[in-house]
Amino acid sequence: MTAIVSTVAYLGLEARAVEVQVQLIAGLPAFNVVGLGDKAVGESRERVRGAIAAMGLALPPKRIAVNLSPADLPKEGSHFDLPIALGLLAAMGIVDAEALAEYVVVGELGLDGRIAPSPGVLLAALHAGTEEKGLICPAAQGPEAAWAASVEVIAAPDLLSLINHFKGHGLISAPQPGGVEEPVAGPDLRQVKGQEVAKRALEIAAAGGHNLLFCGPPGAGKSLMAACLPGILPPLDPAEALEVSMVQSVAGTLTGGRLTRARPFRSPHHSASMAALTGGGLKVKPGEVSLAHLGVLFLDELPEFNRAVLDSLRQPLETGTVSVARANAHVTFPARVQLIAAMNPCRCGHLGDAALACARAPKCAADYQAKVSGPLLDRIDLHVEVGAVTAADLILPPPQEGSAEVAARVAAARAIQSERYADHPARTNAEADGPLLEAVATPDEAGRALLAQAAAAMRLTARSYTRILRVARTIADLGNSDTVTRVHVAEALSYRRRPPVN
């Protein structure tokens, strides 16, 4: 007899259907698993053997053959344990194979029969919904799977209770969706003394989803302003929260099935590798740029990152996705992020201060800033030079306008964009491109003349030209203007420069 159980294999944020085929064959006792599985899949034999033995059952003295079909699809992870065990129990006649055919099964087994959590359960639940099947998963991940509407979820704590459920001896109650975490309050813009130009640029970046670079001496408030950005961004809507949670589910960081309305804020150290930043590794996992999807990726001390690592961000920043190519798989993760970067003007950090700058200036600054490639800088919409904070600035009272007031303006601008792009894939001005951008961001006659003059004088690339239009459209939205005027273009151009080397 051959028993068949449905499960999934994960490729990026895609769950592909896999059949676990278990057959008992007369012959010398053996337990073989085939179907292009990784080491974790090969080790599942011992976990399945121990879990079944923990229930007081013995494997039949036959040849056990397990095939994971399709055989040419790479299989990674320990979530194949439970479908293999249930397929084996069905082949032994202990569990009804027809009942199992109505479910997609995922879960790792312990040697004592407990069903342990495994990454990707939310994706498996969504896949089960498209296949019009139910889902069997670990009890700890029942609240996560329950977010997939109209999917029957059986969240079992151990293998024995799951068998009793199918035999009708002790039914497992359906789990409830996990809670929704509200955003946690972070630093407030009232903590930032001075830096009015930088705060204005931060507001524009938040309103339009633009990339931003702060360049200035140590202690000027660059990191503090970046940390204030999540507090002025609008919360995730339900569809966006589900997108973010899918990435977290694959990465194994979605705890307790709780979704969050807060936009991700990731701040990797400058020693991060390319795989850590963009994804990959022995088992392909999402990197920091994907974990920050629909949120903020903050890179402090930008020139200290490895140049090849920084250049690997060029494609994700342009397309909103990151593709990881391997010999046996091609995996794509979403990576629609706001890049906020901070850097010193030179290695010593005090280029403009004659008393503190090193004797190698300005060559020191040129060498330091050259560590960041021109094509990457070209993908950053707003370049802001942040001046040093003086003692006179520090003794000033806190500004009257804080994050709440700025967030209200940002929310109003985002509402305008949501209405404008309701029938388009773009969410914000930073995502508008091609004919759509021309339709919504073409300046008036005076604005076009200024932009044409600046394009020639500044030798703007086509990408720079496009990004200036996007920023100008955002500035117009903040001013509640239907038309992009010369004033909006002029302000956008003022941010479109690399901080000068003195």
N, C-alpha and C positions, 0 to 999 in steps of 0.2 A: 504494500500500500504506500502511496505517496501523499503526504500531507502538504498543503500549500498555505503559507501565511504571508500577508502583505506587510511590507515595511517601506522605508525610504532610505535613500542615500542623498547626502547634502552636497551640492555644488554651488558655492556662494550662498545666495538667498533663494536658491531653487531646490525644492525637494523632489527628487525623481523616484518614481515607483520602482520597487524591488520586490521580487517574489522569493521567499525563502522556501525551497523545496526540500522536504525531508523524506528519505526513503530508507526502509529497513530491508536489507538484503541478506539472504542466507549465506553463511560463510564464517570465516574467522572473525572474532570480535574486533572492531576497529571503529574509529570516530573521525571522519574526515570532513573538512569544510573547504569547499572550492568556490571560485567566483571572483577572483582578483580582490581579495580582502587584505587589509594591512595587518600588522602584528597584533593589534587589539582584537581584530576579528578572529585571527588564528587562535588567540588565547581564550576565546569564548568557550571552547570545548571544555576546558577545566572548570570554568565558572558554571557552565550548564550542568556538568557532571556533579559538581558539589552541591548545587542548589536542589537538584532532583534527589540526591542522596540524603539531603537534610530533611526531606519529607518522608523518608523511610522507603523510598522506591529504588529499585535497581534498574540499570539499563539492560535492555534485552541482550542476550548473548548472540548478537548478529552484527553484521557490518552496517554501520550508520553512515549514510551519505547525505551531506547537506550541500545544496547548490544555491548560490545567491545569483539569481537571474535578473537582468542580463549579465552574462559573464564578463563582458568587456568593459563594464562600467566600474571604475574604482570604488571600493567600499572602505570607508574609514570610520572608526569610532566603536565604542562599546555598546551602542544602542541596539546592536543586532543580537545581543544575548537573549533578551526576552522572546523575540519572534522565533529564534532557533529552539529555545526550550519549549515553547508552546507547540511549534511544529512537531517536535519529537514526541511530546505528550499526546498530540493528536494521532500521530502514526502508531503509538502504542495503544490507542483506543481509550485513553483516560479522559481526553477532552474532545468534545464534538467538533470535528473539522468544519462542518457546515456553519456552525455558529461563529467560528473564528474568521470565516471568509467575509464577514460583514464588518471587519475592523482592520485598521492600520495599527501596527504594534511597534512600540519603541521602548527601550529601557535596558539598563545595565543590571546584571544579577550579582548578588553577593554569594559567597559560598554557603551562607546560612539560609538562602532563599529570599532574602530581602531584595526589593526592586529599588535600585539607586537612581538618582537623577542623571540625565545625560543631556548635552547641549542640543538645541534645535527642536524642542518639543512644539513650540508655537508654529514653526514651519510645517511640522508633521500634521498638526491639527488643521491648518489651513489647506494642506494637500488632501487630507481625509475629507474635508468638506467638498472640495471639487470632485472627488471620486464618489461622493454620496455614501461615505462609510463612516463608522464611528472610529474612536481612537482609544487604544489601551496604552497607558503611560504610567510612570511612577506617581505615587500618591503625593510626593512633595511638589510635583509639577502640574497637578490637577488644576490649581487656580490659573496657571499660565495657559494651559490648553483650553480652559473654559472661555477665554476671550474670543476664540473662534466660534462665531455664532452658528446655531443650528447643527452643531456636531455633538453626537453622543460621546461623552467622555467617561471611561472607566479608569479611575486612578487608584491602582491597587498598591498597598504597602508591601506585600510579599506574594510569592508565587502560590502558596497554599490558599490564601484568601481569594486569589483570582480564580483558582480551580473551583473553590466552593461557590463562587459567584455564578459560574457557568453551570454548575450542577444544581443551583437553586437552593443551596443550604444556607447561604449568608450573603445577601445582595449588598453590593457596594454602592453607597449613595453617590449621586452626581456631585461633583465639586462646584463651588461657586467661583466666579471670576475674582482674581485678586484685586486689592484696592488700587486706588489711583493716588500717587504721591504728588502733593502740591509742591511747587517750586520753593526751595529754601532761600531765604533772603541772604544775599551776599553783600559785598561792599557797596556803599552808596556814593554817588558822584559828589555829594556834599563833602566827602573826605578829601577831594582833590582841590588843592589851593592853586589858583591861577589856571594856566593852561587852557584858556578859552578857545583858542583855535583847535587844539587837540580834542577838546570835548565836543566841539561842533563837528569835527571829522568823525568822531565816534558815533554821534547821533546819525549822521548821513550813512555811515556804514551799517548801522543797525536798521535803518529805515529801508534800505535797498538791498541788503544782503551782500555788501561789497567787501572786498579784501582791503586790509589796512596795514600800513607799516609805520611804526613810531621809530624815529631816530633821535637820540638825545643822550646826554650824559647820565651817569648813574645817579639814582635818587630823584630823577625828575618826575616820577610818577607813571612811567610807561606801563609797568606790570599792574599797578593799581587800577589804571583806567581800563586795561584789558579785562581785569577781573570784574569790573563794573558792567561790562557788556551784557552778560546774561540777565542782569537785573533790568535792562531797558528793552530787551527783546520780548516780543509777544510769546505767550505760552504755546506749546504744540497743540494743534487741533487734533481731533480723534484719529484721523487718517494718518497724520504725521507721527503721532504717538505710536501707532501700530507699526509704521515703518521702522522707527528707531528701536522698538522692542524686538522686531525680527532680527536686527543686527545683534542686539544684546543676547538674544536667545541662541544664535549660532555661536557667539563668543563665550557663552556660558556665564554671563554676568547678570542675567535677569533673575533676581532672587525673589522667592515667594510669590511669583506671578504678578508682581505689582508693576503696573505701568506708571510712567511719570509724565507730567505735563511740562517739566523743565527741559529746556534745550540742552543737549550735551555740551560740556566744556572740557576739552582735553588739553593737557599741557605737558607733552612729553619732554624729557630731559634731552639736552643737546647731544648726549652720547647714544641716542636711539639708533638702531640699525635700520636698514632699508625695509627689511621684513616687518620690523616692529611698527614702522610708520605707515607703510602702504599695504601691508598684509603679505602672507606667504608662510614660509617655514616648512618644516617636514610635513606637518598636517596643515593645510592651507587654512588660515584663520584671518578674520578681518583685522586690519591694522588700525592705528590711531586715527587716520584720516577717514576710515569708515565708521569707527566708534563715535566720531564727532559728526556723523551725518545729520544734516538739518540743524547743526549747532555750530560751535566755535572750536577751531583748532588754533591754539595759542603757541607760537614758537618764540620763546624768549632766547636772547643771545643768538640771533639768527646766523651770523657768520661762523659761530662755533660748531654748527652742525656740519657733518661731512657733506662736501659739495655734491657728490653723487646722490646722497640721500635727499637733499633738497631738490635736485633736478628731477627726482622721481615723482615729485608732486606736480610737475607741470601738466601732465595729462589729466590727473584727477581735477585740478583746478579749472581746466578748460571744459571738460566733458561732464563732470559730476559723477563719474564712475571710475573705478580702478580695476584693471584687468591683471590677473596674476596667471602667467603662462607656465605650465609645467609639461614635461614630456608626455604624461598620461592624462592631463586634464587642463582645461582653460576655465578659470573661475573669475567671475565678475562680481564686485561688491559695489553698493552705492557709496558715493563720497561727495555729496553736495554740501560743502562746508564753507564757512566764512573763515578765511585765514587772517588772523591777527598776529603780526610779527613785531618784535622789538629788537633794537640793536643799538649799540654805542657807535658814535661816529668814528672811533678808532679803538685800538686795543686798550689804551690807557683810559679812554672814555672822556677826556677833557680837551678835545681838540680846540674849542673856541676860547679856552681860558689860558692866557699866556703864562700865568703863574703855575699852572698844573700840567699843561700839555708837555709831552715828551719832546726831546730835541730832534726827533726824526720827522716831525710834522713838516709838510703835509703828506710826505711819502708814507708815513705810518697809516694815515687814514685811507690813502689810495689802495695800499696793499690789503688792508683789513676789509674795506667795502668790496673789493674785487672778489672776495670769497663767495659772494652771492652773485649768481650768473645774471646777465642782462635779461634773458628770456623769462626767468622767474620773476624778476622785478617788473617786467612788462605786464605780468598777470596780476599785479597788485594795483588796485584802482586808486587808492588814496595814499599819498606819501606825505607824512607830516613830520616836520622838524620840531622837536620838543625842547624848549629851552630849560636851563637850570632853574631850580626854585631858590629864590633868595630868602634871606631872613625876614625881609619885609613882607613877602608873600605868606610866610608861615604864621605870622602874628595876626594876619587878617582874620576876621570872623568867617565862619563857614558860609559859602554862597547860599543865597535864598533858594536857588533852584537845584533840586536833587534828582535822583533817578526816577522818582514817581512822575515828576513833571515831564521829563524827557521821554519816559516810556509812553505817556499819553500821546505825545506828538508822533512817536514812532508807530504806535498802534493805529493812529489815524491814517498815516501814510501807507501802512501795510494794508489797511482796509480798502484804500483807493486801488492799490495794486491787485488785491484779490478780486475786486469787481472788474478791473480792466482785463485781467488774464483769466477770467472765469471759463472761457472756452478754449484756452490754450494750455499746453503743458507747463509753461513757466509759472512760478509762484511769485517771484520778485523781479524787480528791474534788472538785477544782476544776471538773471537767467534769460532775459529777452535777447533775441538774436535775429539776424536776417531781416526779412520783410516786416516781421512783427515790430522790431526795434525802429525801423524806418517809419512805420505807421504811427507809433506812439511817442517817439522822441525826436522827431525832426524839428530843429529850432526854427524860430521866425527868421525873417530876412537878415536882421542885424546879428542874430546869433550865428547864422550860417556864415556870414562874412567874417566874424571874429574867429570862428572855428577853422575856416579855410586859411586865414592868415596865420593862426597858431600852428596849424598842421605843417605849413611850409617852414616857419621859423624854428619850430621845435623838432622838425623831422619826425613826426609821429608815424608809427607803424599803423597798419590797418587795425591791429588789435587795440592799440592805444586809442585810436580814433573812436572805435566802438565803445570802449570802456568810458571814455569821456561823455559820450552820449548817454550811457546808462546812468552815470553819476548825475549829470545835469537833469535827467528825468526825475531822479530821486529828490534832488534839491527842489525842483518844481513841485513835487508831491508834498514835501514838507511845508511849502508855502501855499499849498492848496491852489496851485495854478494849473489850468488845463494846457497851457502853452509853455514850451521851453523857450525862454527869452535869453537875450544877451547877458543879463545879469547871472542867470543860472549857469550858462556856459562859462562865463568868466570865473565863477567860483569853482566849477569843476576843473578848469584848467589850472587854477592855483594849487590844486592838490596833485596835479599830474606831473610831478617832477621828482627826481631823485635828490635827496638831501645833498646840498653842495659840499664839496671838500674845500675847506678854507686853507 
